[in-house]
Amino acid sequence: MEISDAIWAGIIGAGVAFEVYALTNGKQGDTLSETTRRTFRTRTRAGAILFGVAWGSFSIWYLGHILAGWAFPLS
């Protein structure tokens, strides 16, 4: 295991731990999905479109990055 693997595992583990805490503490507004909705203001048409374009673009790029080795920016 390389140091980068341990760092990524720690970051992902911390994110999972905080999400579990947010889901179980009973407080509204602190889960990842609630924060994402608030950040992008998805209750508005413009916010929903912005989030959809951002998520779609990232998803397509990440799929190509993993499967075909696409770099960023696309080249």
C-alpha positions as CSV (number, residue, x, y, z in Angstrom):
1,M,0.0,0.0,0.0
2,E,1.3,3.4,-1.0
3,I,0.9,6.5,1.1
4,S,-1.6,7.9,-1.4
5,D,-3.8,4.8,-0.9
6,A,-3.8,5.4,2.9
7,I,-4.6,9.1,2.4
8,W,-7.5,8.4,0.0
9,A,-8.8,5.7,2.4
10,G,-8.7,8.2,5.2
11,I,-10.6,10.9,3.2
12,I,-13.2,8.5,2.1
13,G,-13.5,7.0,5.6
14,A,-14.0,10.4,7.1
15,G,-16.7,11.2,4.6
16,V,-18.5,8.0,5.3
17,A,-18.2,8.6,9.0
18,F,-19.6,12.1,8.8
19,E,-22.5,11.0,6.5
20,V,-23.4,8.2,9.0
21,Y,-23.3,10.8,11.8
22,A,-25.4,13.2,9.8
23,L,-28.0,10.5,9.1
24,T,-28.3,9.4,12.7
25,N,-28.2,12.8,14.6
26,G,-31.7,13.8,13.6
27,K,-30.6,17.3,12.5
28,Q,-31.9,18.5,9.2
29,G,-29.6,19.9,6.5
30,D,-26.2,18.3,7.2
31,T,-26.1,15.2,4.9
32,L,-24.2,15.3,1.6
33,S,-27.4,15.3,-0.5
34,E,-29.0,18.2,1.5
35,T,-25.8,20.2,1.3
36,T,-25.6,19.6,-2.4
37,R,-29.2,20.7,-2.9
38,R,-28.6,23.9,-0.9
39,T,-25.3,24.7,-2.6
40,F,-26.7,24.3,-6.2
41,R,-30.1,25.7,-5.2
42,T,-31.8,22.8,-7.0
43,R,-35.3,23.9,-6.0
44,T,-34.9,26.6,-8.7
45,R,-34.9,25.8,-12.4
46,A,-31.5,27.4,-13.0
47,G,-30.0,25.5,-10.0
48,A,-31.4,22.2,-11.2
49,I,-30.0,22.7,-14.7
50,L,-26.6,23.8,-13.4
51,F,-26.4,20.7,-11.1
52,G,-27.6,18.4,-13.9
53,V,-25.0,19.8,-16.4
54,A,-22.2,19.7,-13.8
55,W,-23.0,16.1,-12.6
56,G,-23.5,14.9,-16.2
57,S,-20.2,16.4,-17.4
58,F,-18.3,15.1,-14.4
59,S,-19.8,11.6,-14.8
60,I,-18.9,11.4,-18.5
61,W,-15.4,12.6,-17.9
62,Y,-14.8,10.3,-14.9
63,L,-16.1,7.3,-16.8
64,G,-13.6,8.1,-19.6
65,H,-10.9,8.8,-17.2
66,I,-11.2,5.4,-15.5
67,L,-11.9,3.3,-18.5
68,A,-9.9,5.0,-21.3
69,G,-7.3,7.1,-19.3
70,W,-8.7,10.5,-20.3
71,A,-6.6,13.3,-18.7
72,F,-7.9,16.6,-17.6
73,P,-8.5,18.7,-19.5
74,L,-9.6,16.4,-22.2
75,S,-6.8,16.1,-24.7
